[in-house]
Amino acid sequence: MTGVPLLNSVWPLLAQDEILRGMRTGLQAKSDPWAWLYLVFAAVGVILLLALAKRFLQRRTEPPVIPQRDFLAEAMVELDLSAQERQDLERVALRARLEQPAAMLFSPANLAHALKRAFTESMDSALEQRLSALARKLFGEPLPTSSAR
């Protein structure tokens, strides 16, 4: 029984001696001059690999683009407009380059402003008459004449 505790007390000293001897030989040994260059290349490679992985993962997590609703088309359906009226409104909205084309259906003044903006050089009198009739149908009054020309 006395041999086992003695062995347990000597064993850590033997292991410590081996560790110190290994450290001494490692410090005294000459190192390969290319080893540092290999280490630098490996570090740069790992950094590039991480950067590429980050970029790949960010590309996949971009939020999807939400399509914009066409409020003018929805309003034309709700108002139950004829095909000619729809075509006229779409033509005015396209030529006037309105940011929100449905806004021209808020009032006769908005519709007249869009018509004036769409036809700056020459006014289409037939279109103006049709839109005036549409304004009477929707709002109960024609297009204002002073802002239409």
C-alpha positions in Angstrom: 0.0 0.0 0.0 2.8 2.3 0.6 4.1 2.0 -3.0 0.9 3.4 -4.6 0.9 6.8 -2.8 4.6 7.1 -3.6 4.0 6.4 -7.3 1.1 9.0 -7.3 3.4 11.7 -5.8 6.3 11.0 -8.2 4.2 10.7 -11.5 3.4 14.5 -11.8 7.1 15.3 -11.3 8.0 12.9 -14.2 5.4 14.4 -16.5 6.5 18.0 -15.6 10.1 17.0 -16.4 9.0 15.7 -19.8 7.1 18.9 -20.6 10.0 21.1 -19.7 12.5 19.0 -21.7 10.1 19.2 -24.7 9.9 23.0 -24.4 13.7 23.3 -24.2 14.3 21.3 -27.4 11.6 23.2 -29.2 13.2 26.6 -28.3 16.7 25.4 -29.2 15.8 23.8 -32.5 16.1 25.9 -35.7 12.8 26.7 -37.3 12.1 26.6 -41.0 12.1 30.2 -42.5 9.2 29.3 -44.8 7.0 28.3 -41.9 6.0 31.9 -41.1 5.1 32.5 -44.7 2.9 29.4 -44.8 1.3 30.6 -41.6 0.5 34.0 -43.1 -0.9 32.5 -46.3 -3.1 30.2 -44.2 -4.4 33.1 -42.2 -5.1 35.2 -45.3 -6.9 32.2 -46.8 -9.1 31.7 -43.7 -10.0 35.4 -43.7 -10.9 35.3 -47.4 -13.0 32.2 -46.9 -14.9 33.8 -44.0 -15.5 37.0 -46.1 -16.8 35.0 -49.0 -19.1 33.0 -46.7 -20.4 36.2 -45.1 -21.1 37.7 -48.5 -22.9 34.5 -49.7 -25.1 34.4 -46.6 -25.9 38.1 -46.8 -27.0 37.7 -50.4 -29.5 35.0 -49.4 -31.0 37.1 -46.6 -32.0 40.2 -48.6 -35.7 41.0 -48.1 -37.8 40.2 -51.1 -39.1 43.1 -53.2 -42.7 43.8 -52.6 -44.6 44.6 -55.8 -46.4 47.9 -55.8 -50.2 47.9 -56.1 -51.7 49.6 -59.1 -54.3 51.8 -57.3 -55.4 53.4 -60.6 -56.4 50.0 -62.0 -58.2 49.1 -58.7 -60.1 52.4 -58.7 -61.1 52.0 -62.3 -62.5 48.5 -61.5 -64.3 49.8 -58.4 -65.8 52.7 -60.3 -67.0 50.4 -63.1 -65.6 52.5 -65.9 -66.0 51.7 -69.5 -63.0 50.5 -71.6 -62.7 53.9 -73.3 -62.7 55.7 -70.0 -60.0 53.4 -68.6 -57.9 53.9 -71.7 -58.3 57.6 -71.5 -57.2 57.7 -67.8 -54.3 55.4 -68.4 -53.2 57.6 -71.4 -53.3 60.7 -69.3 -51.5 59.1 -66.4 -48.8 57.8 -68.6 -48.2 61.1 -70.5 -48.4 63.2 -67.3 -45.9 60.9 -65.6 -47.8 61.0 -62.3 -46.2 59.5 -59.2 -49.6 58.3 -58.0 -52.0 58.2 -60.9 -55.0 57.3 -58.8 -54.8 60.8 -57.2 -56.3 62.3 -60.3 -59.6 60.6 -59.4 -59.9 62.5 -56.1 -61.4 65.6 -57.6 -62.2 67.3 -60.9 -59.3 69.8 -60.3 -56.8 66.9 -59.9 -58.1 65.4 -63.2 -57.8 68.7 -65.0 -54.3 69.2 -63.6 -53.2 65.8 -64.8 -54.8 66.5 -68.3 -53.0 69.9 -68.5 -49.7 68.3 -67.4 -50.1 65.4 -70.0 -50.7 67.7 -72.9 -48.5 70.8 -72.5 -48.1 71.6 -76.2 -51.4 70.6 -77.9 -54.6 69.6 -76.2 -56.6 66.7 -77.5 -60.1 68.2 -77.5 -61.9 64.9 -77.9 -60.1 63.5 -74.9 -60.8 66.7 -72.9 -64.6 66.3 -73.7 -64.5 62.6 -72.7 -62.7 63.4 -69.4 -65.1 66.3 -68.7 -68.0 63.8 -69.1 -66.2 61.4 -66.8 -65.8 64.2 -64.2 -69.6 64.9 -64.5 -70.3 61.1 -64.0 -67.9 60.8 -61.0 -68.2 64.1 -59.3 -71.3 65.7 -60.6 -69.5 68.6 -62.2 -67.3 69.0 -65.3 -63.6 69.7 -65.5 -62.6 73.2 -64.4 -62.0 75.2 -67.7 -59.4 77.6 -66.4 -56.9 74.8 -65.4 -57.6 72.5 -68.3 -56.1 74.8 -70.9 
